[in-house]
Amino acid sequence: MARITDFKVLCFDVYGTLIDWETGIITALEPLFAASGRALPPRAELLHAIHELEAAQQRLTPALCYRDVLAAIHPQIASRFQLPAPPPTAAENAAFGASIGTWPAFPDSVAALRRLSQRYKLVVLSNTDREAFGATNAGPLQGVPFDLVITAEDVGSFKPASRNFEYMMDEVQRKLGVGKEGILQMAQSQFHDHHPAQKAGIKSCWIARPGAVMGNRDKEVYDWKFDTLGEMADAVAAEKS
């Protein structure tokens, strides 16, 4: 087994790992339910519905920007939970999709990224698009510099597609001079990241985010596991000393 400090590149999922995707998207859905005079469903029930609708929409329209995927499933969420008519307007759907850049970072994310950047190259492999990630990076992630940013918009498909990981490995080799054996996939979602990373032969570190629902699988695969990125950064520091 390699040591965690043996790697040269940390490849990050963003939404769910660095950004509190679940809190962000639920907050963004509050106006939809409030307009219908309905309370939000239980958190797990709502998140499972979002995951199912999102994954189906991504399979149907793999070239669509993530904010447009969210806009597309916004009325589907209203229908799934039988919210009374009228359906949300196009402007309301678009506003839901555009909310991505406002979703909050986990409290440990920025400080941990800055610490880890002193040892590793930092890469993003995200299911979002350049514009949305730019808003996130400039806002909640406080301008933390990444050495390489790859989004679904660049690849033309969404994780967990193997194409996204192949594209990332090619770009890391070409631009950073690091092969697959030097890459550690950093993510919360088993569905979007850990299972496809394992299939691609990439080691992974599970940032489990206690209580997280999105992307869970019955079978959990990973090489290292921490509750937070801050804990992972502590482990790196301890291994170096």
C-alpha positions as CSV (number, residue, x, y, z in Angstrom):
1,M,0.0,0.0,0.0
2,A,1.3,3.4,-1.0
3,R,1.6,6.1,1.6
4,I,-0.8,9.1,1.2
5,T,2.3,11.4,0.8
6,D,3.5,9.3,-2.1
7,F,1.1,10.9,-4.5
8,K,1.8,14.1,-6.5
9,V,-1.7,15.1,-7.6
10,L,-5.0,15.4,-5.6
11,C,-7.9,15.3,-8.0
12,F,-11.0,16.8,-6.3
13,D,-14.7,16.4,-6.8
14,V,-16.0,19.8,-5.7
15,Y,-19.8,19.7,-5.0
16,G,-20.3,17.3,-2.0
17,T,-16.6,17.2,-1.1
18,L,-15.4,20.8,-0.9
19,I,-18.8,22.5,-1.2
20,D,-21.8,21.5,0.9
21,W,-23.9,20.4,-2.1
22,E,-26.7,19.0,0.0
23,T,-27.3,22.1,2.1
24,G,-26.9,24.3,-1.0
25,I,-29.4,22.5,-3.2
26,I,-32.0,22.1,-0.5
27,T,-31.7,25.8,0.4
28,A,-32.2,26.6,-3.3
29,L,-35.3,24.5,-3.4
30,E,-37.0,26.3,-0.5
31,P,-38.7,28.9,-2.8
32,L,-40.3,26.2,-4.9
33,F,-42.0,24.6,-1.9
34,A,-42.8,27.8,-0.1
35,A,-44.6,29.1,-3.2
36,S,-46.9,26.1,-3.0
37,G,-47.4,26.5,0.7
38,R,-45.7,23.2,1.4
39,A,-42.9,22.3,3.8
40,L,-39.8,20.7,2.4
41,P,-39.9,16.9,2.5
42,P,-37.6,15.0,4.8
43,R,-33.9,15.7,3.8
44,A,-33.1,12.1,2.8
45,E,-36.2,11.7,0.7
46,L,-35.6,14.9,-1.1
47,L,-32.0,14.2,-1.8
48,H,-32.7,10.7,-3.1
49,A,-35.3,12.2,-5.5
50,I,-32.8,14.8,-6.7
51,H,-30.1,12.2,-7.2
52,E,-32.5,10.0,-9.3
53,L,-33.8,12.8,-11.4
54,E,-30.4,14.4,-11.9
55,A,-28.7,11.1,-13.0
56,A,-31.5,10.4,-15.4
57,Q,-31.3,13.9,-16.9
58,Q,-27.5,13.6,-17.3
59,R,-27.8,10.3,-19.1
60,L,-30.4,11.8,-21.4
61,T,-28.5,15.0,-22.1
62,P,-24.8,14.3,-21.4
63,A,-23.6,17.5,-23.1
64,L,-25.9,19.9,-21.1
65,C,-24.2,22.2,-18.6
66,Y,-24.9,21.3,-15.0
67,R,-26.8,24.5,-14.3
68,D,-29.1,23.6,-17.2
69,V,-29.5,20.1,-15.8
70,L,-30.6,21.6,-12.6
71,A,-33.0,24.0,-14.4
72,A,-34.4,20.9,-16.3
73,I,-35.1,18.9,-13.1
74,H,-36.5,21.8,-11.1
75,P,-40.1,21.3,-12.5
76,Q,-39.6,17.5,-12.3
77,I,-39.0,17.9,-8.6
78,A,-42.3,19.9,-8.3
79,S,-44.0,17.1,-10.2
80,R,-42.4,14.3,-8.2
81,F,-43.6,15.8,-4.9
82,Q,-47.0,16.7,-6.4
83,L,-46.8,20.4,-5.8
84,P,-49.9,22.2,-6.9
85,A,-50.0,24.1,-10.2
86,P,-48.8,26.3,-11.7
87,P,-45.4,24.8,-12.5
88,P,-42.3,26.9,-11.9
89,T,-41.5,29.5,-14.5
90,A,-38.5,29.4,-16.9
91,A,-37.0,32.2,-14.8
92,E,-37.4,30.3,-11.6
93,N,-35.9,27.1,-13.2
94,A,-32.9,29.2,-14.4
95,A,-32.5,30.8,-10.9
96,F,-32.4,27.3,-9.4
97,G,-29.7,26.3,-11.8
98,A,-27.7,29.5,-11.2
99,S,-27.7,29.0,-7.5
100,I,-24.6,26.7,-7.7
101,G,-22.1,29.5,-7.2
102,T,-23.7,30.4,-3.9
103,W,-23.6,27.0,-2.3
104,P,-21.4,27.1,0.9
105,A,-18.1,25.5,1.3
106,F,-17.6,23.1,4.2
107,P,-15.9,24.9,7.1
108,D,-12.6,23.0,6.7
109,S,-12.3,23.2,2.9
110,V,-10.4,26.4,2.2
111,A,-7.8,26.0,5.0
112,A,-7.2,22.4,4.1
113,L,-6.8,23.1,0.4
114,R,-4.2,25.8,1.2
115,R,-2.3,23.4,3.4
116,L,-2.4,20.6,0.8
117,S,-1.3,22.9,-2.0
118,Q,2.1,23.1,-0.3
119,R,2.7,19.5,-1.1
120,Y,0.5,18.5,-4.0
121,K,-0.8,19.7,-7.4
122,L,-4.5,20.4,-7.0
123,V,-6.8,19.3,-9.8
124,V,-10.6,19.7,-10.2
125,L,-12.7,17.0,-11.9
126,S,-16.3,18.3,-11.6
127,N,-19.7,17.6,-13.0
128,T,-20.4,21.3,-13.3
129,D,-19.4,23.8,-16.0
130,R,-16.6,26.5,-16.2
131,E,-18.9,29.4,-15.4
132,A,-20.4,27.8,-12.3
133,F,-17.1,26.5,-11.0
134,G,-15.6,30.0,-11.5
135,A,-18.3,31.5,-9.3
136,T,-17.7,28.9,-6.7
137,N,-13.9,29.3,-6.8
138,A,-14.1,33.1,-6.6
139,G,-16.8,33.0,-3.8
140,P,-17.1,30.1,-1.3
141,L,-13.6,28.7,-2.1
142,Q,-12.1,32.2,-1.7
143,G,-9.9,32.0,-4.8
144,V,-7.9,28.9,-3.8
145,P,-5.6,28.3,-6.9
146,F,-6.0,25.0,-8.7
147,D,-3.3,23.7,-11.1
148,L,-5.8,22.2,-13.5
149,V,-9.6,22.5,-13.8
150,I,-11.7,19.9,-15.7
151,T,-15.5,20.1,-15.9
152,A,-18.2,18.1,-17.5
153,E,-18.5,20.9,-20.0
154,D,-14.9,20.2,-21.1
155,V,-15.4,16.5,-21.4
156,G,-18.9,16.4,-22.8
157,S,-20.2,13.8,-20.3
158,F,-20.8,13.5,-16.6
159,K,-19.2,11.3,-13.9
160,P,-19.5,8.4,-13.3
161,A,-18.7,8.0,-17.0
162,S,-15.3,6.4,-17.5
163,R,-14.6,9.0,-20.2
164,N,-14.3,11.7,-17.6
165,F,-11.6,9.9,-15.7
166,E,-9.7,9.0,-18.8
167,Y,-9.8,12.6,-19.9
168,M,-8.5,13.7,-16.5
169,M,-5.7,11.2,-16.6
170,D,-4.6,12.3,-20.1
171,E,-4.7,16.0,-19.1
172,V,-2.8,15.4,-15.9
173,Q,-0.1,13.5,-17.8
174,R,0.1,16.1,-20.6
175,K,0.0,19.3,-18.5
176,L,1.4,18.2,-15.1
177,G,3.6,15.3,-16.2
178,V,2.1,12.9,-13.7
179,G,0.9,9.4,-14.5
180,K,-2.1,7.5,-13.1
181,E,0.0,6.1,-10.2
182,G,0.6,9.6,-8.9
183,I,-3.0,10.7,-8.8
184,L,-5.3,10.4,-5.7
185,Q,-9.0,10.9,-6.3
186,M,-10.6,13.0,-3.5
187,A,-14.3,12.7,-3.2
188,Q,-17.4,12.2,-1.0
189,S,-19.6,10.4,-3.6
190,Q,-19.1,6.6,-4.0
191,F,-21.4,6.7,-7.1
192,H,-19.8,9.6,-8.9
193,D,-16.1,9.1,-8.0
194,H,-14.9,6.2,-6.0
195,H,-16.4,3.3,-8.0
196,P,-15.4,4.7,-11.4
197,A,-11.9,5.7,-10.0
198,Q,-11.4,2.1,-8.8
199,K,-12.4,0.8,-12.3
200,A,-9.9,3.2,-13.8
201,G,-7.1,2.0,-11.5
202,I,-6.9,5.2,-9.6
203,K,-6.4,5.2,-5.8
204,S,-9.0,7.2,-3.9
205,C,-9.5,9.0,-0.6
206,W,-13.0,9.1,0.8
207,I,-14.0,12.4,2.4
208,A,-17.1,10.8,3.9
209,R,-18.8,14.0,5.3
210,P,-20.9,12.4,8.1
211,G,-24.6,12.4,7.4
212,A,-24.1,12.8,3.6
213,V,-26.7,11.1,1.5
214,M,-25.8,12.0,-2.1
215,G,-23.9,9.3,-4.1
216,N,-23.9,6.6,-1.4
217,R,-23.6,3.0,-2.5
218,D,-24.2,-0.2,-0.6
219,K,-20.6,-1.3,-1.4
220,E,-18.0,1.3,-0.3
221,V,-14.6,1.4,-2.0
222,Y,-11.7,3.5,-1.1
223,D,-8.0,3.4,-0.1
224,W,-8.2,6.0,2.7
225,K,-11.1,7.5,4.6
226,F,-11.5,10.7,6.6
227,D,-14.6,12.5,7.8
228,T,-13.3,15.9,6.6
229,L,-10.6,17.3,4.3
230,G,-9.1,18.9,7.4
231,E,-8.5,15.5,8.9
232,M,-6.9,14.3,5.7
233,A,-4.6,17.4,5.8
234,D,-3.7,16.5,9.4
235,A,-2.8,13.0,8.3
236,V,-0.6,14.2,5.6
237,A,1.2,16.5,8.0
238,A,1.7,13.7,10.5
239,E,3.0,11.3,7.8
240,K,5.6,13.9,6.7
241,S,6.9,14.5,10.3
